[in-house]
Amino acid sequence: MHPVTAEVTERIVERSRATRAEYLARMQAARHDGPGRGKLSCANWAHAFAAESDGDKVRMRDPTAPNVAIVSAYNDMLSAHQPLERYPEIIKKAAREAGATAQFAGGVPAMCDGVTQGRPGMELSLFSRDVIAMATAVALTHDAFDAALMLGVCDKIVPGLTMGALSFGHLPVIFVPAGPMTSGISNAEKARVRALYAQGKATREELLDSEMKSYHGPGTCTFYGTANSNQMMMEMMGLHLPGAAFVTPNTPLRHALTAAAPRRAVEIRDGSNDYTPMSAVVDAKSLVNALAGLLATGGSTNHTLHLIAMGRAAGVQLTWEDFDDLSRVTPLIAKVYPNGSEDVNAFHAAGGMAFVIRQLLDAGLAHDDVVTVAGHGLRHYQNEPFLDGDRLVWREGTATSLNLDILRPVSDPFQGHGGLRLLTGPLGRSVMKTSAVKAEHLVIEAPAVVFEDQEELQAAFKRGELEKDFIAVVRFQGPRANGMPELHNLTPPLGVLLDKGFKVALVTDGRMSGASGKVPAAIHVTPEAADGGPLAYVRDGDIIRVDSETGALTIQVPKDELLARPPARAHPSASGYGRELFGWMRKAAGPADAGACALFEVA
């Protein structure tokens, strides 16, 4: 192992010793209650399969026959989840062939950040992760299952499914993705039209035409945002079948991988020789592997929240310092839009996850000695799935990149670090993604222009008031203020100003999209302004420095003078669009560096 990777892993283990032991004790107690239906009374069990077919009822009368839960985030507003509509029947048929049954245990909500960007619904986005975790627990709490399959792909959905399933970590759990849509217009062309529209040089019809040529069919959006970062992480954590992440929907190989998931779940159930509970798969080493993959591929900054929350659900305590230290030694070996010009389909064709995992293992930057749903060892995931006639088989993935503009070996990376920095200073703690930021923009010092929301900044841009060097401070966007919405709509105007040669950066207690790119942005600032954080005291004209090279987030105002000012006040909590239902979550939410989660107490 690389010495830094080994040291970070060991300190996570030590930091988590008490919470991990408590979690594993709960999982052991749940296991000792007995398998699935065997523990249920006759009345309980009759309710559970009253609506099943006669053939399944015969099998379900046997208390030892395995039963697999299906938890799905299907809806047909999310292109990534639309293919999941057909999965339950595929799964049930495959389960029957394996001598088991499968039941649709429950659905979880799945909202699309692409639809809600800049809209009131985005204020529910982050908290939807916690709702999904709770809904997953509700689905599994019937306690009639020997294994579970999680059907989900996108931003908050996979983290939420993970957190909820970990409460039933005595069960084997396999994640079943849908894959990316086929490629549409080039990302450069899409970005060009967006920039023209932001400047009033393209019509809404022209913009819509461009967007429809990009987002055009079933499957995950093909840029490397949070959704595709999720799929990468499920491979790195050993929760997918190997190579399942980036096979496109509605293909024979995708169908075969979906059918293989319930068969494998039956093989690794309790009572088999290969019993593999989720609690054994998700541990400190597998979470470090997920983090290594995130850094090596330039993945979404949203996972500086989600990975921490997912770890806490398994009793593992991650910190931003862990991210920062691993980022310093994990080279960037993938360039996928917005960090590069090509999409995830090109990444997959160039060698994809099999290549990335081989490289990280060979360099000692990921742990091979982990438990996965495919067996012991992450090396299983340097294999790729293929169809040999109608039979699903795996064989070694490529050991060399098939496109060095997209994928490179650790020995010749795009850059020597992972492109994620922890920034600290008198304004608080924040994270910054640097993998798509040009070298001349890695350090920005300029006067602050303060905004209370993103709409104010957009209006100032349209009025022509931002044609200058400045650092935009957009505050009261944290979890306790308004649910921590993504501020993706700020990327086009700030990008335009950057392209004009102005020194521009963003400092915010909110989030940027998983697709955020070239604009230097210190995000997730904690403590947030609504919780008494220093951002509440910043005024227009204060000189702020965003320095990703030294990891500093500073203001040229003495601390005593800064905090002597009367703080700005957050707007009253918004209502409408369901936001009034989430008031308790805003009050309960922990800070960003603890996962911005409402489900766990913060020490």
C-alpha positions, 0 to 999 in steps of 0.5 A: 500500500502507498504509505499515505493511503495506509496511514489514512485508512488506519486513522479512519479505523482508529477514529471509528473503533467505537461506532463501528463496533456498535454498528456491527453488534447491531448487525449481528443481533439482526442476523441472529433473529434468523433468516427472512420469512422463517421468523414470521408468524403464519399470519405475518407470512400469509400477508406477505405473499397473499398476492403472489402467483400460485407457483411462487406461493408454493415456493414461499410456503417453504421457510428455507427458500430464499426471498429477495427484496427489490427496492427501486427508485423507478420513475420515468421523469429521470432518464436514468431510472426509466429503464428500471420499469422493466427490471422487477420482472427480469429479476423475478424470473431470474430468481425463480430460475435460481430456486428463489422468489423476489418481491418488490418491497418498496419504492423510494422517491427520486427527483431529478436535479437537472429538472429542479436546478434554479427552481424551488424544488432544488431546496428539497434535493439534498434532504431527499437523500435522507428521505430515500434512506428512510424509505429504504428502511421502510421497504426492508422493515417487513423483515421477510427477505434473505437479500436485497437489490437496490435499483437506483442511479442518480445523485442523492438516490444511490447514497440514500439507498446505501444509507438505508440498506446499511440499517439492514447490513446483515443482508447481502445487498447488490446495487443494480444500475441502468447505465448511461444513455448513448452519446448526443451532441458534443459537450463543447457544443452544449457549453457553447450554446449555454454561454451564448444564452447566458449573454442573451445571444441565443434564443430559448428555442436554440437553447432547448434544441441544444439541450434536447440533443444532449439529453435525448434518451433513456439512461444516465446523463453522460457527463461525469457528474454525481450520478456517474460518480455514484456508479464509479463508487459502487464498483470501487466499493464492491456493491455492483457486479463487476463492470455493471456501471457503464453498460448502456440500457436496453442492450442484451448485456445490460439485461444479462447483468440485471438477471445475474444480480438476483442469482448472485444475491441468492448465492451469497445469502446467509446459510450459503458458503459465500455469505456476504452481508453488506456490513462486511462489504462497506467498511473503512477500506471500501470507503477509502477505495471509493474515495480513491476512485473519486479522486482518480477520476475527478468525480463530483464534489457532492460526495464530500457530503455523501461519502461521509454520510454513507460512512456514518451509516456503517459506523465509519467516521470520514473527515475532509482531512481524509479527502485532502490527504488522499487527494495529494497522493492520488493522481488524476488519471481520467478526464471526462466532461466537465474535466475533459471533452469526452463523456462517460461512454468514451471513458468506458470504451477507453478502458473504464472502471476495469482500467482505473481499478487495475491502476489504483491497485497496482499503485497501492492506492486502493485496497485489494483485501476487501469483501465484495459481492463478487467475492473476496478482493477488488481484483474481481473488478478489473474484469469486464462483462461480455456475452458468450452467446447467451452466457454472461462471462467476465474476462480481464479488462484492458491493461493499457488505455485505449485513449490517452486523451481520456484515460492514463496510467498512474505513471503518466497522469493528467496531474499528480493529485486528485484535484480536490482541496480542503480550504481553511481559514477565518471564513471557515472550512470548505472544499474546492474541486480543481481538476477542471480549473486552469492553473492561472485560476487556482489562486484568486484574490479580489474584492467580495460582492455579496449576494443572499441567493443565486437570483441576485447574482444572475440579476447583477450579471444581466445588468452588467454590474459584474464586469470586473475582478471579484469574488462572489459570496453567495451565502445562506445556502447551507443545509440549515438555511434552505436545504443546501441547493445546488447553485449550478445556474451560477456556472454559465455567468461566472464562466462567461466573466472568466472567459473575458479575462476577469479574476472571478471565484465563488465562495458559498455555503451552498453546493455546486453541481456534480458537473461544476468545472472551470470556475474556482469555487470554495463550496460547502463553507462551514459553519454556514452563515445561517448557523453563525458562520463568518460568511454572515459578517462579510461585506461588499469590498472585503478582500478575500483570497481563495488559494487552492495551492496553500489550502487557504480561505482568507479575508483581509479583515481582522477577526475581531473586527469582522465578528464585531459587525452586525451579522446579516440575517437569513431570509425567512424559511421559504414555503410552497413546493413542499418546502414547509414539510422539511422544516424539521430537517433544516433544523436537524441538519448537521454541518457539511463536513459531517455529511449535512445529514438530518439522520445522525446526531453530531457530536 
